[in-house]
């Protein structure tokens, strides 16, 4: 019995230009996935409100669940009142990975979350909950943070951290990119072959 990790084609993902991060005082937060309660979107929005930051943009890359539409509308109005811009759209997230400063997956439950590996390959710091399977690839305080699922306060503090320390976005992002290289399909395949040969 052995474990074989999921892989990723890292050649598809390119880190953002470092100079654009250093020179910006505007934090861009990215979420990729279905926009619903299970994914913890309400927790993410509440955390942004609690963090007290307004100089940010939230990109929600995914389809909004019908039942969540009324709740999301009210929450987005609250963000608008404090000056937070929100962009919602579905489709390929590659361009949004290039725009973002940090990636957050606040799921209340998530079997794995391949989008975490995509964000890492894109050179982004990642914040995930302890219910996300891909949290195994997050080194606490090095390429991201693992927060308790549903904890608005803890997530808010991590958002504040990156907002106050844009240089850490670069440091954490470089670590994410380096870690993702070990998850390239060629490396995963080699690991699989070696495991079988044993």
N, C-alpha and C positions, 0 to 999 in steps of 0.2 A: 504493500500500500504506500502510495506517495502522493504528494500534492503538486499539481502543475498549475502555476498561476496563469491568469488570462494575459494575453499579450496585446500589443498596440503597434500600429505602423507609425513610428515616431517621425518618419520623413514627411508625413502629412501636416505636421504641426510645427509652427515656427514661433519662437519667443518674440515678444514685443520689443521694439527698440528701447534700450535702457534710458536714453536721454529724454524720451517722452514721459517716462515715469518720474524721473528726478525733477524735471521742470514743471510738473503739474501739481496743483494743490486740490485737484478734483478727483476724488476716489471713484473708480468704476468697479462696481460689484456685479459679478455674473452668476446666474443660476441657469443650468441646462437640465431640462426634463419636463415631465408633465406638471402642469401648474394646478396643484390641488392640496387638500389637507394632508394626505399621506406623505407628501414630499416636504411638508413643514413650511410652506410658503408663508403662512400666517405668522409663524415664529420668526422667520427672517424679517418680515416687514415690521413686526413689533420690535425686534431687536434694533433695527435701524432707527426707529422712533426713540427708543430708550437711549440709544447711544448719543443722541443729541446732535449728530452731525447733519449738516444740510448741504455741504459742498460735495455731493456725490450723485452718481447715476446708478440706478439699478436696472440691469438688463435681465429680463425673464425670457429665456429662449425655449419656448415650448408651447404646447396647446393647453388652453384653459378648460378645465372640466366644467361642464354645464352647471352642475350643482354649486360650483364654487364661484360662479360669475358674480352674484349679488354681494357676497362677502368680500371678494377681491375689489370690487368697485368702491366699496366704503373705505377699505384700507388704503387704496391708492389715493383717495381724496385726502386722507390724513397725511400721507407722504407729500402730496402736492402743497398742503398748507405750510409745511416746514421747508419747502423749496427743493425737495428731492425729485429729480427727474426719473421717470420710469419708462422703459422701452420694452414692449412686448411683441414677440414675433416668433413664429415657428420656422422650421427648416434647418439646414446645415449650420451648425454653430461655429465652424472654423473661423470665420471672420470676427465673430464676437470674442473668441478666445484671444485674438490678436489685439482687441480693443481694451480688454479688461485689465485691472490691477490685481484683483483677487477673485477666487472662485469659492462659492459656498454651496454645499449640498446639505440642507438642514433636515433631511428625511427623518420621519418618525420610525420608519422601518424601510430597509433597502437591502435586498439580497446581496448585491455587490456595488454597482454604480460605476460602469465603465467610463462615464464622463469625468470621474475623478482622475483617471489615468490620462485622459485626453487633456485635461487642464494642466496636469503636471508636465506632459510633453510639450505643452504650449508655454512652459516657463512661468506658471502662476503659483502663488501660494494657495494652499487649499485649506478650507475649514469644513470639516464634516462632523456628523454626529457619531456617537458610539454605537449607533444602530446601522451604520453603513459598512457593508462588507469590505469595501476598498480602504477602510480606515487602517487596514493592515499595512498599507503602503505610505501612511502618513507618519513621519517622525516628529513627535511632539516638540514644538519649539525650534524645529530645523527647517522643515518645508511646509509646515502648517500646524493646525491645532485640531484636536478631537474634543468636541464639547458634548455634554449630556443632551440627549434628544429632548426637545421641548423646553430647554432652558433659555429663555429670552435674555436673562441678565448676563449669563456667561458668554453667549454669542455676541451680545452688545459690546462687551469688554474686548473681545477679539477684533471686532470691527473697528473700535476706537484705536486699538493698537496699531493697525495698519494705516488708519487715517492719520495718526499722529507721527508715524514713522515710515514715510515712503521709501526710505533706503532699505527698510526691512522687506518691502515687497520685492526688491531686487535680489536681496540675499536669499530669501526663502524661495523665490522663483528659480534661481540658479540651482538650488539644491533639488527642487522638484524636477527640473529638466534632467539633471544628472541621474537621479533615481529612476526616471522613466526609461533611460537607455537600457537598463538591465531587464526591462519588460518588452523590449523589441521582440518581434516575432522570431527573429533568428536566434536570440538568446533563449527564449522560451522553448523553441524547438530543440535546441542543444541540450537544455536541461531535461527535457522529456526523453530524449534519446539516451542520455547518460543514466537516467533513472531506470529505463527498461533494461539496459545492458548490465546493470547490477543484478 
